[in-house]
Amino acid sequence: MRSVLDKLVSWIGLALACFLLIAGGLLTWANGFIGDQVHTQLVMQDITMPGGDALTGLPSADASALKKYSGSKLDTGPEAKAFADHYILVHMNEASGNRTYEDVSGEYIGLSDADKASADGQALGQLRQTLFMGNTLRGLLLYGYAFATVGTIAGIAAIASFAGGAILLLLVALGLWHARRTAVAADQGATQPVAQPV
């Protein structure tokens, strides 16, 4: 009976190991696919990370966040996040006095046609357009960062799946070895003559 239980548990473990190995393969594929897509799409934008004088006008926290990428091509998720949050956003806030696109757009929409035609109205309309474009670019870059993060998580999950699958395969081998050993011991016990009382 013990041998049958060992075999049953071992076969269930083998099924789980196969599942984990297949999942690890799919997660590895997802990691590679996402990484390639993010890299390709970011390279197509041909953005060079700011460096030198471009960093001197930024607040120190933003400049230090960008310094490690200074002068390189923007082609990774972390670079996309740094550029979006520490360069584009800083310039948007500087241009708008820390007002959001929604604030500026609402103010512009509330102007009369005559006020929109004035120099101040046109400047507000231009600021509205600048904030719209900045938010759009930030959003696209942050989507790239989010997908790159998902790809990284998939890579970590793939490693965990492969490790779990390997451990289960080892346990399956030990379980089958134990089942065989138990079966042999049971057979030997059954063939030995039973001692008769005297």
C-alpha positions as CSV (number, residue, x, y, z in Angstrom):
1,M,0.0,0.0,0.0
2,R,2.8,2.4,0.9
3,S,4.4,1.8,-2.5
4,V,1.2,2.7,-4.3
5,L,0.9,5.9,-2.4
6,D,4.5,6.9,-3.1
7,K,3.9,6.3,-6.8
8,L,0.6,8.3,-6.8
9,V,2.3,11.3,-5.1
10,S,5.3,11.0,-7.5
11,W,3.1,11.0,-10.6
12,I,1.2,14.1,-9.3
13,G,4.6,15.7,-8.6
14,L,5.7,14.8,-12.2
15,A,2.6,16.5,-13.6
16,L,3.2,19.6,-11.5
17,A,6.9,19.6,-12.6
18,C,5.9,19.5,-16.2
19,F,3.4,22.3,-15.7
20,L,6.1,24.5,-14.0
21,L,8.6,23.7,-16.8
22,I,6.1,24.6,-19.5
23,A,5.1,27.8,-17.6
24,G,8.8,28.6,-17.3
25,G,9.3,28.3,-21.0
26,L,6.3,30.5,-21.7
27,L,7.4,33.1,-19.2
28,T,10.9,33.1,-20.7
29,W,9.3,33.7,-24.1
30,A,7.2,36.6,-22.7
31,N,10.3,38.1,-21.1
32,G,12.2,38.0,-24.4
33,F,9.2,39.2,-26.5
34,I,8.4,42.1,-24.2
35,G,12.0,43.1,-23.9
36,D,12.5,43.1,-27.7
37,Q,9.3,45.1,-28.3
38,V,10.1,47.8,-25.7
39,H,13.7,48.1,-26.9
40,T,12.6,48.3,-30.6
41,Q,9.9,50.9,-30.0
42,L,12.0,53.1,-27.8
43,V,15.0,53.0,-30.2
44,M,12.7,54.1,-33.0
45,Q,12.0,57.3,-31.1
46,D,15.7,58.2,-31.4
47,I,15.8,60.0,-28.0
48,T,19.2,60.8,-26.4
49,M,19.1,61.1,-22.7
50,P,20.0,64.6,-21.5
51,G,23.4,65.3,-20.1
52,G,25.8,68.1,-19.4
53,D,24.2,71.6,-19.5
54,A,20.7,70.1,-19.9
55,L,21.0,68.7,-16.4
56,T,22.3,71.9,-14.7
57,G,18.9,73.7,-14.8
58,L,17.0,70.8,-13.2
59,P,16.4,70.3,-9.5
60,S,19.2,68.2,-8.0
61,A,17.0,65.1,-7.4
62,D,15.9,65.1,-11.0
63,A,19.4,65.7,-12.3
64,S,20.8,62.9,-10.2
65,A,18.1,60.5,-11.4
66,L,19.1,61.3,-15.0
67,K,22.9,61.5,-14.6
68,K,23.5,57.8,-14.8
69,Y,21.9,57.7,-18.2
70,S,23.6,60.9,-19.4
71,G,24.2,60.9,-23.2
72,S,23.0,57.4,-23.8
73,K,20.2,56.4,-26.2
74,L,16.8,55.9,-24.5
75,D,16.2,52.2,-25.1
76,T,15.1,50.7,-21.8
77,G,12.1,50.9,-19.5
78,P,14.0,52.6,-16.6
79,E,15.5,55.2,-18.9
80,A,11.9,55.9,-20.3
81,K,10.6,56.4,-16.7
82,A,13.5,58.6,-15.8
83,F,13.1,60.8,-18.9
84,A,9.3,61.0,-18.4
85,D,9.4,61.8,-14.7
86,H,12.6,63.8,-14.3
87,Y,12.9,65.7,-17.6
88,I,9.6,66.1,-19.4
89,L,7.5,66.6,-16.3
90,V,10.0,69.1,-14.8
91,H,9.8,71.2,-18.0
92,M,6.0,70.9,-18.1
93,N,5.7,72.1,-14.5
94,E,8.2,74.9,-15.1
95,A,6.2,76.1,-18.2
96,S,2.8,75.9,-16.5
97,G,3.7,77.0,-13.0
98,N,2.9,73.5,-11.7
99,R,-0.5,73.5,-13.2
100,T,-1.8,70.4,-14.9
101,Y,-3.1,70.1,-18.5
102,E,-6.6,69.9,-17.0
103,D,-6.2,73.2,-15.2
104,V,-4.7,75.0,-18.3
105,S,-7.2,73.5,-20.7
106,G,-10.2,74.4,-18.5
107,E,-8.9,78.0,-18.2
108,Y,-8.5,78.2,-22.0
109,I,-11.9,76.7,-22.8
110,G,-13.4,79.2,-20.4
111,L,-12.1,82.2,-22.4
112,S,-14.3,84.0,-24.9
113,D,-13.3,84.0,-28.6
114,A,-12.0,87.5,-28.3
115,D,-9.8,86.5,-25.3
116,K,-8.5,83.4,-27.2
117,A,-7.5,85.7,-30.0
118,S,-5.5,88.0,-27.7
119,A,-1.8,87.5,-27.1
120,D,-2.4,86.1,-23.6
121,G,-5.1,83.8,-25.0
122,Q,-2.8,82.5,-27.7
123,A,0.0,82.0,-25.2
124,L,-2.4,80.0,-23.0
125,G,-3.5,78.0,-26.0
126,Q,0.1,77.3,-26.9
127,L,0.8,76.2,-23.3
128,R,-2.3,74.0,-23.4
129,Q,-0.9,72.3,-26.6
130,T,2.6,71.9,-25.0
131,L,1.1,70.2,-21.9
132,F,-1.0,68.0,-24.1
133,M,2.0,66.8,-26.1
134,G,4.1,66.5,-23.0
135,N,1.5,64.3,-21.3
136,T,1.1,62.2,-24.4
137,L,4.8,61.6,-24.7
138,R,5.1,60.9,-20.9
139,G,2.2,58.4,-21.1
140,L,3.8,56.5,-24.0
141,L,7.2,56.4,-22.3
142,L,5.6,55.3,-19.0
143,Y,3.7,52.5,-20.9
144,G,7.1,51.4,-22.2
145,Y,8.4,51.4,-18.6
146,A,5.3,49.4,-17.4
147,F,5.7,46.8,-20.1
148,A,9.4,46.5,-19.4
149,T,8.6,45.9,-15.7
150,V,6.1,43.2,-16.7
151,G,8.8,41.6,-18.8
152,T,11.3,41.7,-15.9
153,I,8.7,40.1,-13.6
154,A,8.0,37.4,-16.2
155,G,11.8,36.7,-16.3
156,I,11.9,36.3,-12.5
157,A,8.8,34.1,-12.6
158,A,10.4,32.0,-15.3
159,I,13.5,31.4,-13.1
160,A,11.2,30.5,-10.2
161,S,9.2,28.1,-12.4
162,F,12.3,26.3,-13.7
163,A,13.7,26.0,-10.2
164,G,10.4,24.7,-8.8
165,G,10.2,22.3,-11.7
166,A,13.7,21.0,-11.1
167,I,13.1,20.5,-7.4
168,L,9.8,18.6,-8.1
169,L,11.7,16.4,-10.6
170,L,14.2,15.6,-7.9
171,L,11.4,14.8,-5.5
172,V,9.7,12.7,-8.1
173,A,12.8,10.6,-8.6
174,L,13.2,10.2,-4.9
175,G,9.6,9.2,-4.5
176,L,9.8,6.6,-7.2
177,W,13.0,5.3,-5.8
178,H,11.3,5.0,-2.4
179,A,8.3,3.3,-3.9
180,R,10.5,0.7,-5.5
181,R,12.5,0.2,-2.3
182,T,9.2,-0.2,-0.3
183,A,7.8,-2.7,-2.9
184,V,11.0,-4.8,-2.8
185,A,11.0,-4.8,1.0
186,A,7.3,-5.8,1.0
187,D,8.0,-8.7,-1.4
188,Q,10.9,-9.9,0.7
189,G,8.7,-9.8,3.8
190,A,6.0,-11.8,2.1
191,T,8.4,-14.5,0.9
192,Q,10.0,-15.2,4.3
193,P,8.4,-18.0,6.2
194,V,6.4,-17.1,9.2
195,A,7.8,-18.4,12.4
196,Q,5.5,-21.0,14.0
197,P,5.0,-20.9,17.8
198,V,6.6,-23.8,19.7
